[in-house]
Amino acid sequence: MILIPQHKIDAYTARGWWGEQTLWSLFVQHLHARPEAEAVVDAPNRAEFAHGTPRRLSWAQLGEEVDRFSLLLLASGIRRDEVLVVQMPNGVEQFVVYLACARLGIIVTPVPVQYREHELGHILSLTRAAAAVTFSRIGKPGGGHGAARMFVGLRAEHPALSTVLAWGEAAEPGAVDVGAALRCVPSEADRRRLAQAESAAAVSANDVFTICWTSGTEAAPKGVPRSHNEWLVVAPSIIEAGEIRPHARLLNPFPLVNMAGLSTAFAGWLVLGGTVVQHQPFSLPVFLQQLREERIDYTVAAPAILNTLLQNEQLLAGIDFERLARIGSGSAPLSEWMVRGFADRYGVQIVNYFGSNEGAALSGNHVDIPEPELRAQFFPRAGVTGHEWSISTTRKIRTRLVDPETGEDIVVAGRPGELRFDGPTIFSGYWSAPELSRRAFDDQGFYRTGDLFEIAGDRLQYYRYVGRSKDLVIRGGVNISAEEIESLLLACPGVREVAVVGVPDATLGEKVCACVVSAEGAPLTLERIVDFLREHKRVAVYKLPEYLLPLDELPRNPVGKILKRELRERARLLAPPEAARQSTRAPA
């Protein structure tokens, strides 16, 4: 199934940005070149979240399992252009499923393991998926989540879901036992039938490979289709920024369900011909064990994890930083102290990433932004005439900064605007949502990220992330970036985590509320955080929080993003009754 307009295919192919290679053809190359090399590795604590013992598969062993699973897909009647929902924890089986689908033209829609009937019902309705593949159990032995049973139950409301495939210790009634099927050795006739099916599928590099789902922080998840070419063109933004060598060993702590995980641990892995070591769920002791024992060349970690490690350097003992010289991070502001500390103490360069499922991506590395204090704050102003960067992807995209109210292009420093992208990394539209797709692009064809940046640097060469365009507190008609206040409060002593939302106000429209998780033994007051912002950060008075919502933890969705919608609902309860009643700005 090709959803990309032909004029885009022609233009990007003519420039050499897209080609004819598919994810499956890349796999076949490595299979023939390095059959005995290690390809994928399970987490050592697999028994804590799934059946079976941890496995290590070479390219040849992985190829054999892909053959057997491909035959199972054919026997189950699942065909080219049909949708397969995949709900699986990080493990070697994901690679088996994804590669078999890439080979046969079956569209993969991976979903977080935390999704339940509500979220899955939305996805099944929108995609009319023909099949699902999962585990009988996801979670701890004796408990966990009966995923296969859940999908079997969903078939009554979603008749298009004809087949449920499940790995597990025991067969689930109503589901196909994948483990038993894979134990059957294919005959020569089976292999001929598979070769014929692969030939008949004739998958092209422009066929849809995945439908990934936006996080749903502010609304119902939206499906983002991506082709083989659209995945392969984003891989250099990871590989070149991290200076990752061919055949590298990658430690993957991100779920293989969206851009963060798939761009590195699937597309990047196939380009590199390396080894992916899986990690699930995030456990700092296991993560550190894998860094020490698995000879890791590259990994990614959230800023809070990297801060913790640098504050407790005994945790880093035994890690080979001669080999692990690059670590990626992002999704939250980086600390200059952390970026500089890893460079000065260990020779490790932190790569700052910004990205979205839709394909908008920026990478700040030590080549383009050598100074740690700048790399923690800024990204290359990629895709703008007059600025050259080391990463090849920057020469394939165009970006513009636009005033979201007037539509005017912003070309001066210090003025926030919405960052918009055009180019071969950007998707062509949401799955079965023409109206949402129309609104996602401006009249020049640029994708509206919904993210606010400003131009910075002595040569106007950088972008600085300000926050979400929808993530604003509007006080007395003045826009206040929640992200800006959050970034400042992260430096406040005693603040472990923070999110900023608006509380309705009858006079001003909204006032700022800081939703704070305090560090252990460090209770905070509104007065303390306001004094910190006023005295230490010199923040304008109108930006100072006027409400404090103490929390034990911030609510997050399955991929770790903060649920601002839920926080707004809680914060509304802090408003005087008349303000809550008069407020016309409902939580988004």
C-alpha positions as CSV (number, residue, x, y, z in Angstrom):
1,M,0.0,0.0,0.0
2,I,1.5,3.3,-1.1
3,L,0.0,6.4,0.5
4,I,2.8,8.9,-0.4
5,P,1.8,11.2,-3.3
6,Q,3.6,10.3,-6.5
7,H,5.1,13.8,-6.9
8,K,6.9,13.4,-3.6
9,I,8.2,10.0,-4.5
10,D,9.5,11.4,-7.8
11,A,11.1,14.4,-6.3
12,Y,12.9,12.6,-3.4
13,T,14.0,9.7,-5.6
14,A,15.4,12.1,-8.2
15,R,17.5,13.7,-5.5
16,G,18.8,10.4,-4.3
17,W,17.2,10.7,-0.9
18,W,14.9,7.7,-1.4
19,G,15.8,4.5,-3.2
20,E,14.6,1.0,-3.9
21,Q,16.1,-0.7,-0.9
22,T,13.6,-2.0,1.7
23,L,14.1,-2.9,5.3
24,W,13.8,-6.6,4.4
25,S,16.4,-6.3,1.6
26,L,18.8,-4.7,4.1
27,F,18.2,-7.6,6.5
28,V,18.9,-10.1,3.7
29,Q,22.2,-8.4,2.9
30,H,23.5,-8.8,6.5
31,L,22.1,-12.3,6.8
32,H,24.3,-13.3,3.8
33,A,27.3,-11.3,4.9
34,R,27.5,-12.1,8.6
35,P,25.2,-15.1,9.3
36,E,27.0,-16.1,12.5
37,A,27.3,-12.6,14.0
38,E,25.0,-11.7,16.9
39,A,21.9,-9.8,15.8
40,V,19.5,-9.4,18.7
41,V,19.7,-10.1,22.4
42,D,17.1,-10.3,25.1
43,A,17.2,-8.5,28.4
44,P,18.7,-10.7,31.2
45,N,15.5,-10.1,33.4
46,R,13.1,-11.4,30.7
47,A,11.4,-13.7,33.2
48,E,10.2,-10.7,35.1
49,F,8.0,-9.5,32.2
50,A,7.5,-12.4,29.8
51,H,7.6,-16.1,29.4
52,G,10.8,-18.0,28.5
53,T,14.5,-17.5,29.2
54,P,16.6,-14.8,27.6
55,R,17.9,-15.6,24.1
56,R,20.6,-14.4,21.8
57,L,20.0,-14.8,18.0
58,S,22.6,-14.6,15.2
59,W,21.5,-13.2,11.9
60,A,21.1,-16.8,10.6
61,Q,19.0,-17.8,13.6
62,L,16.9,-14.7,13.3
63,G,16.4,-15.4,9.6
64,E,15.2,-18.9,10.3
65,E,12.6,-17.7,12.8
66,V,11.5,-15.1,10.4
67,D,11.0,-17.8,7.8
68,R,8.8,-19.8,10.1
69,F,6.8,-16.8,11.3
70,S,6.3,-15.7,7.7
71,L,4.8,-19.2,6.9
72,L,2.6,-18.8,9.9
73,L,1.3,-15.5,8.7
74,L,0.5,-17.1,5.3
75,A,-1.2,-20.1,6.9
76,S,-3.3,-17.7,9.0
77,G,-4.5,-15.9,5.9
78,I,-2.9,-12.6,6.6
79,R,-2.0,-10.9,3.4
80,R,-0.3,-7.9,1.9
81,D,-1.7,-4.5,3.0
82,E,-3.6,-5.9,5.9
83,V,-2.8,-4.5,9.3
84,L,-1.3,-6.5,12.2
85,V,-1.5,-5.0,15.7
86,V,1.6,-5.8,17.7
87,Q,1.6,-5.6,21.5
88,M,4.8,-7.1,22.8
89,P,7.5,-6.1,25.4
90,N,11.0,-5.5,24.1
91,G,12.4,-8.9,23.0
92,V,13.8,-10.8,20.1
93,E,10.3,-11.7,18.9
94,Q,9.6,-8.1,17.8
95,F,12.3,-8.4,15.2
96,V,10.9,-11.7,14.0
97,V,7.4,-10.1,13.6
98,Y,8.6,-6.8,12.0
99,L,10.9,-8.5,9.5
100,A,8.3,-11.0,8.4
101,C,5.8,-8.2,7.8
102,A,8.4,-6.1,5.9
103,R,9.0,-9.1,3.7
104,L,5.3,-9.8,2.9
105,G,3.9,-6.3,2.8
106,I,1.8,-6.6,6.0
107,I,1.4,-3.3,7.8
108,V,2.7,-3.3,11.4
109,T,1.0,-1.2,14.0
110,P,2.9,-1.5,17.2
111,V,1.3,-0.4,20.5
112,P,2.6,0.1,24.0
113,V,2.2,-2.8,26.4
114,Q,0.2,-0.6,28.7
115,Y,-2.7,-0.2,26.3
116,R,-5.9,-1.9,27.3
117,E,-9.4,-2.3,25.7
118,H,-10.1,1.4,25.5
119,E,-7.0,2.4,23.5
120,L,-6.9,-0.8,21.5
121,G,-10.6,-0.5,20.6
122,H,-9.8,2.9,19.0
123,I,-6.9,1.5,17.0
124,L,-8.8,-1.6,15.9
125,S,-11.7,0.5,14.7
126,L,-9.5,3.0,12.9
127,T,-7.2,0.4,11.2
128,R,-9.7,-2.5,10.8
129,A,-6.7,-4.7,11.7
130,A,-7.0,-8.3,10.4
131,A,-4.8,-9.8,13.2
132,A,-3.0,-9.2,16.4
133,V,0.2,-10.7,17.8
134,T,1.2,-10.6,21.4
135,F,2.2,-12.7,24.4
136,S,-0.1,-14.7,26.6
137,R,1.4,-12.9,29.6
138,I,3.1,-9.5,29.8
139,G,4.3,-8.8,33.3
140,K,5.3,-10.7,36.4
141,P,4.8,-14.5,36.6
142,G,1.5,-15.3,38.4
143,G,0.1,-11.9,37.5
144,G,0.8,-9.5,34.7
145,H,-1.4,-8.7,31.8
146,G,-3.3,-11.4,29.9
147,A,-2.7,-9.8,26.5
148,A,-3.8,-12.7,24.3
149,R,-7.0,-13.2,26.3
150,M,-7.8,-9.5,25.9
151,F,-7.4,-9.5,22.1
152,V,-9.5,-12.6,21.8
153,G,-12.2,-10.8,23.8
154,L,-12.0,-7.8,21.5
155,R,-12.9,-9.8,18.5
156,A,-16.6,-9.7,19.4
157,E,-16.7,-5.9,18.9
158,H,-14.2,-5.9,16.1
159,P,-15.1,-8.6,13.6
160,A,-12.3,-7.6,11.2
161,L,-9.9,-9.0,13.8
162,S,-10.0,-12.6,12.5
163,T,-6.7,-13.9,14.0
164,V,-4.9,-13.6,17.3
165,L,-1.4,-15.0,17.4
166,A,0.3,-15.5,20.8
167,W,3.6,-16.6,22.2
168,G,3.4,-18.1,25.7
169,E,3.9,-21.0,28.0
170,A,0.5,-22.4,27.4
171,A,-1.9,-22.0,24.4
172,E,-4.6,-19.4,24.9
173,P,-8.1,-20.5,23.9
174,G,-9.0,-18.7,20.7
175,A,-5.4,-17.8,19.8
176,V,-2.9,-19.4,17.6
177,D,0.1,-20.8,19.5
178,V,3.0,-19.2,17.9
179,G,5.7,-21.1,19.8
180,A,4.3,-24.5,18.7
181,A,4.0,-23.3,15.1
182,L,7.6,-22.1,15.1
183,R,8.9,-25.5,16.3
184,C,7.8,-27.1,13.0
185,V,10.7,-27.4,10.6
186,P,9.7,-26.0,7.1
187,S,9.8,-28.4,4.3
188,E,11.3,-27.6,0.9
189,A,7.8,-27.1,-0.4
190,D,7.1,-24.6,2.4
191,R,10.2,-22.6,1.5
192,R,9.2,-22.6,-2.2
193,R,5.7,-21.4,-1.2
194,L,7.3,-18.6,1.0
195,A,9.6,-17.5,-1.9
196,Q,6.5,-17.3,-4.2
197,A,4.6,-15.3,-1.7
198,E,7.5,-12.9,-1.2
199,S,7.8,-12.5,-5.0
200,A,4.0,-11.9,-5.4
201,A,4.0,-9.3,-2.6
202,A,6.6,-7.3,-4.5
203,V,7.1,-4.9,-1.6
204,S,8.5,-1.6,-2.7
205,A,10.4,1.0,-0.6
206,N,7.4,3.3,-0.8
207,D,5.0,0.8,0.7
208,V,3.6,1.5,4.2
209,F,5.6,-0.5,6.7
210,T,4.3,0.8,10.1
211,I,1.5,2.8,11.6
212,C,2.8,4.3,14.8
213,W,0.6,6.2,17.2
214,T,1.1,9.7,18.6
215,S,1.3,9.8,22.4
216,G,-2.3,11.0,23.0
217,T,-1.2,13.4,25.7
218,E,-3.7,16.0,24.6
219,A,-6.1,14.0,22.4
220,A,-6.9,10.5,21.1
221,P,-3.9,8.8,19.5
222,K,-3.4,9.5,15.7
223,G,-1.9,6.9,13.4
224,V,1.2,7.9,11.6
225,P,2.0,5.7,8.5
226,R,5.7,5.4,7.5
227,S,7.2,3.7,4.5
228,H,10.5,1.8,4.2
229,N,12.0,4.9,2.6
230,E,10.6,7.2,5.3
231,W,12.3,5.0,8.0
232,L,15.6,4.6,6.2
233,V,16.0,8.4,5.6
234,V,15.8,9.2,9.3
235,A,18.4,6.7,10.3
236,P,21.4,9.0,9.5
237,S,20.1,11.6,11.9
238,I,20.8,9.0,14.6
239,I,23.9,7.3,13.2
240,E,25.8,10.4,12.1
241,A,24.9,12.5,15.2
242,G,26.1,9.7,17.5
243,E,29.1,8.7,15.2
244,I,27.9,5.1,15.5
245,R,30.2,2.7,13.6
246,P,29.0,-0.2,11.4
247,H,28.2,-3.4,13.3
248,A,27.9,-1.4,16.6
249,R,26.2,-2.9,19.6
250,L,23.2,-0.8,20.6
251,L,21.4,-0.9,24.0
252,N,17.7,-0.1,23.5
253,P,15.7,1.0,26.5
254,F,12.9,2.5,24.5
255,P,9.7,0.6,23.5
256,L,9.9,-0.5,19.9
257,V,6.6,1.2,19.2
258,N,7.4,4.6,17.8
259,M,10.1,6.9,16.4
260,A,12.3,6.9,19.5
261,G,12.8,3.2,19.5
262,L,12.3,2.2,15.9
263,S,14.6,4.8,14.3
264,T,17.6,3.6,16.2
265,A,16.9,0.0,17.2
266,F,15.3,-1.2,14.0
267,A,16.0,1.2,11.0
268,G,19.4,2.2,12.4
269,W,20.2,-1.4,13.3
270,L,19.5,-2.5,9.8
271,V,21.6,0.2,8.2
272,L,24.5,-0.6,10.6
273,G,24.2,-4.4,10.5
274,G,24.8,-4.3,14.2
275,T,23.5,-5.9,17.4
276,V,20.5,-4.7,19.4
277,V,20.5,-5.5,23.1
278,Q,16.9,-5.2,24.4
279,H,15.9,-3.6,27.7
280,Q,12.5,-3.9,29.3
281,P,11.0,-2.3,31.5
282,F,13.5,0.4,32.5
283,S,15.5,-0.7,35.5
284,L,18.6,1.2,36.4
285,P,20.5,-1.8,37.9
286,V,19.7,-3.9,34.8
287,F,20.6,-1.0,32.5
288,L,24.0,-0.6,34.2
289,Q,24.6,-4.3,34.1
290,Q,24.0,-4.4,30.4
291,L,26.3,-1.4,29.8
292,R,29.1,-3.3,31.6
293,E,28.5,-6.8,30.3
294,E,27.3,-6.3,26.7
295,R,30.2,-4.2,25.2
296,I,27.7,-1.4,24.3
297,D,28.8,1.2,21.7
298,Y,25.8,3.4,21.9
299,T,22.6,3.9,23.9
300,V,20.0,6.5,24.9
301,A,18.8,7.7,28.3
302,A,16.5,10.3,29.6
303,P,18.1,13.4,31.1
304,A,17.0,12.5,34.6
305,I,18.8,9.2,34.4
306,L,22.0,10.8,33.1
307,N,21.8,13.4,35.9
308,T,21.4,10.6,38.5
309,L,24.4,8.7,37.2
310,L,26.6,11.7,37.2
311,Q,25.5,12.6,40.7
312,N,26.3,9.0,41.9
313,E,29.5,8.2,40.0
314,Q,30.1,4.9,41.8
315,L,27.2,3.6,39.6
316,L,29.4,4.1,36.5
317,A,32.3,2.0,37.7
318,G,33.2,-0.7,35.2
319,I,31.6,0.8,32.1
320,D,33.9,1.0,29.1
321,F,33.7,4.6,28.1
322,E,36.4,4.2,25.5
323,R,33.8,2.2,23.7
324,L,30.6,3.9,24.9
325,A,31.7,7.4,23.9
326,R,28.3,8.7,22.7
327,I,25.0,8.7,24.5
328,G,21.7,10.1,23.1
329,S,19.2,12.0,25.2
330,G,16.2,14.3,24.8
331,S,12.4,14.6,25.5
332,A,13.2,17.1,28.2
333,P,15.7,19.9,28.8
334,L,19.3,18.9,29.2
335,S,21.5,20.2,32.0
336,E,24.7,22.0,31.0
337,W,26.3,20.5,34.1
338,M,25.4,17.0,32.9
339,V,26.5,17.5,29.3
340,R,29.8,19.1,30.5
341,G,30.3,16.5,33.3
342,F,30.2,13.5,31.0
343,A,32.5,15.1,28.5
344,D,35.1,16.3,31.1
345,R,35.1,13.2,33.4
346,Y,34.5,10.4,30.9
347,G,35.1,11.7,27.4
348,V,31.5,10.9,26.6
349,Q,29.6,13.3,24.3
350,I,25.9,13.7,24.9
351,V,23.7,14.0,21.7
352,N,20.6,16.2,22.2
353,Y,17.7,14.9,20.1
354,F,14.3,16.4,19.3
355,G,11.8,14.4,17.2
356,S,8.3,13.3,16.6
357,N,6.5,10.3,15.1
358,E,5.6,12.5,12.1
359,G,9.3,12.8,11.2
360,A,10.3,16.2,12.5
361,A,13.8,15.7,13.9
362,L,16.8,17.8,15.0
363,S,20.1,16.4,16.4
364,G,22.7,18.4,18.3
365,N,26.1,16.8,18.6
366,H,29.6,17.8,19.7
367,V,30.7,18.3,16.1
368,D,28.1,21.0,15.3
369,I,27.7,22.4,18.8
370,P,31.0,21.7,20.7
371,E,30.2,23.9,23.7
372,P,28.2,21.8,26.3
373,E,26.3,24.9,27.6
374,L,25.1,25.6,24.1
375,R,24.3,21.9,23.2
376,A,22.2,21.5,26.3
377,Q,20.0,24.4,25.1
378,F,20.2,24.6,21.3
379,F,19.7,22.5,18.2
380,P,21.2,23.3,14.7
381,R,18.9,25.6,12.7
382,A,18.7,22.9,10.1
383,G,17.1,23.3,6.7
384,V,17.7,27.0,6.5
385,T,19.8,28.6,3.7
386,G,23.2,29.9,5.0
387,H,23.8,27.3,7.7
388,E,25.7,24.0,7.1
389,W,25.8,21.1,9.5
390,S,27.6,17.8,9.7
391,I,24.5,15.5,9.6
392,S,23.3,14.7,6.1
393,T,19.6,14.8,7.0
394,T,19.9,18.6,7.6
395,R,20.6,19.0,3.9
396,K,17.4,17.1,2.9
397,I,14.9,19.1,5.0
398,R,13.5,22.6,5.1
399,T,12.4,24.4,8.3
400,R,10.6,27.6,9.0
401,L,9.6,29.4,12.2
402,V,6.1,30.8,12.1
403,D,4.1,33.1,14.3
404,P,1.1,30.8,15.0
405,E,-1.3,33.8,15.2
406,T,-0.3,35.8,12.1
407,G,1.4,33.1,9.9
408,E,4.4,35.5,9.6
409,D,7.8,33.9,9.2
410,I,10.1,34.7,12.1
411,V,13.7,35.4,11.2
412,V,14.9,37.3,14.3
413,A,16.3,36.0,17.6
414,G,14.2,35.7,20.8
415,R,10.7,35.6,19.3
416,P,8.9,32.3,19.9
417,G,7.1,30.7,16.9
418,E,6.0,27.3,15.8
419,L,8.7,25.2,14.1
420,R,7.6,23.6,10.8
421,F,9.2,21.0,8.6
422,D,9.2,19.9,5.0
423,G,11.2,17.1,3.4
424,P,11.7,13.3,3.0
425,T,11.6,12.5,6.7
426,I,8.1,14.0,7.1
427,F,5.0,11.8,6.8
428,S,2.3,12.5,4.3
429,G,-0.8,12.4,6.5
430,Y,-2.5,10.6,9.4
431,W,-4.1,7.2,8.9
432,S,-7.8,7.4,7.8
433,A,-8.0,11.0,9.1
434,P,-8.2,13.4,6.1
435,E,-9.3,16.4,8.1
436,L,-6.6,16.0,10.7
437,S,-4.1,15.5,7.9
438,R,-5.2,18.7,6.2
439,R,-4.8,20.7,9.4
440,A,-1.3,19.2,10.0
441,F,0.2,21.0,7.1
442,D,0.3,24.7,6.2
443,D,-0.4,26.3,2.9
444,Q,3.3,25.8,1.8
445,G,3.2,22.1,2.6
446,F,5.2,22.4,5.9
447,Y,4.2,20.1,8.7
448,R,3.0,22.0,11.8
449,T,4.9,20.5,14.7
450,G,2.9,22.3,17.4
451,D,6.3,22.9,19.1
452,L,7.5,26.4,19.9
453,F,11.1,27.4,19.2
454,E,13.0,30.6,19.0
455,I,16.1,31.5,16.9
456,A,19.3,32.0,18.9
457,G,23.1,32.2,18.5
458,D,25.5,34.9,17.5
459,R,24.9,34.1,13.8
460,L,21.2,33.1,14.3
461,Q,22.4,29.5,13.7
462,Y,20.4,27.7,16.4
463,Y,16.9,26.9,17.4
464,R,16.0,26.8,21.1
465,Y,13.0,24.8,22.3
466,V,10.5,26.9,24.1
467,G,7.6,24.5,24.6
468,R,4.4,23.2,23.0
469,S,2.3,25.8,21.2
470,K,-0.7,24.3,23.0
471,D,1.2,24.1,26.2
472,L,0.7,27.7,27.2
473,V,-0.7,29.6,30.2
474,I,-2.5,32.7,29.0
475,R,-2.5,35.2,31.8
476,G,-4.1,38.5,31.2
477,G,-3.7,38.0,27.4
478,V,0.0,37.3,27.8
479,N,1.3,33.9,26.7
480,I,3.5,32.1,29.2
481,S,5.4,29.0,28.1
482,A,4.9,26.1,30.5
483,E,8.1,24.6,29.3
484,E,10.1,27.7,30.2
485,I,8.9,27.7,33.8
486,E,9.4,24.0,34.1
487,S,13.0,24.2,32.9
488,L,13.7,26.9,35.4
489,L,12.0,25.1,38.3
490,L,14.0,21.9,37.6
491,A,17.0,23.8,39.0
492,C,15.2,24.7,42.2
493,P,16.6,22.8,45.2
494,G,14.1,20.1,46.4
495,V,12.3,19.8,43.0
496,R,12.5,16.3,41.5
497,E,9.9,16.7,38.8
498,V,7.7,19.5,37.7
499,A,4.9,20.4,35.2
500,V,3.2,23.7,34.7
501,V,-0.4,24.2,33.8
502,G,-3.0,27.0,34.0
503,V,-5.6,27.5,36.7
504,P,-8.8,29.4,35.7
505,D,-9.0,33.0,36.9
506,A,-12.1,35.2,36.7
507,T,-10.1,38.3,36.0
508,L,-6.9,37.2,34.2
509,G,-8.2,34.1,32.4
510,E,-5.5,31.9,33.9
511,K,-2.8,31.9,36.5
512,V,0.3,29.7,36.7
513,C,0.2,26.5,38.7
514,A,3.4,24.5,39.4
515,C,2.7,20.7,39.8
516,V,5.7,19.5,41.8
517,V,7.1,16.2,42.9
518,S,9.5,17.0,45.7
519,A,12.8,15.3,46.4
520,E,12.7,13.0,49.4
521,G,12.9,14.9,52.6
522,A,12.5,18.3,50.9
523,P,8.9,19.5,51.2
524,L,8.3,22.6,49.1
525,T,6.1,25.6,49.5
526,L,4.8,28.0,47.0
527,E,6.7,30.8,48.7
528,R,10.0,28.9,48.3
529,I,9.6,28.2,44.6
530,V,8.5,31.8,43.9
531,D,11.5,33.1,45.8
532,F,13.8,30.9,43.8
533,L,12.4,32.1,40.5
534,R,12.4,35.7,41.6
535,E,15.7,35.8,43.3
536,H,17.8,33.3,41.4
537,K,16.3,33.3,37.9
538,R,15.1,36.8,37.8
539,V,11.8,35.7,36.2
540,A,9.3,38.3,35.1
541,V,6.6,38.8,37.8
542,Y,3.7,37.7,35.5
543,K,5.4,34.3,35.0
544,L,5.6,33.4,38.7
545,P,3.4,30.5,39.9
546,E,0.4,31.5,41.9
547,Y,-0.6,28.0,42.8
548,L,1.2,24.9,43.9
549,L,-0.1,21.3,43.4
550,P,2.1,18.9,45.4
551,L,2.2,15.4,43.9
552,D,3.8,12.0,44.7
553,E,4.4,11.5,41.0
554,L,3.4,13.1,37.7
555,P,0.8,11.2,35.6
556,R,2.3,9.8,32.4
557,N,1.1,8.0,29.4
558,P,2.5,4.6,28.3
559,V,5.5,6.1,26.5
560,G,6.4,8.4,29.4
561,K,4.9,11.7,28.4
562,I,3.3,13.8,31.1
563,L,-0.5,13.9,30.9
564,K,-1.1,17.7,31.1
565,R,-4.8,17.1,30.5
566,E,-5.1,15.2,33.8
567,L,-3.0,17.8,35.6
568,R,-5.2,20.6,34.4
569,E,-8.3,18.8,35.7
570,R,-6.6,18.5,39.1
571,A,-5.4,22.1,39.1
572,R,-8.9,23.5,38.3
573,L,-9.9,22.3,41.7
574,L,-7.6,24.9,43.2
575,A,-9.4,27.8,41.6
576,P,-12.1,29.8,43.4
577,P,-15.5,28.5,42.5
578,E,-16.5,31.6,40.5
579,A,-13.3,31.3,38.4
580,A,-13.9,27.7,37.6
581,R,-17.5,28.4,36.6
582,Q,-16.6,31.5,34.5
583,S,-13.6,29.8,32.8
584,T,-14.2,29.3,29.1
585,R,-11.0,27.6,28.4
586,A,-11.6,23.9,29.0
587,P,-8.7,21.5,29.5
588,A,-7.4,20.4,26.2
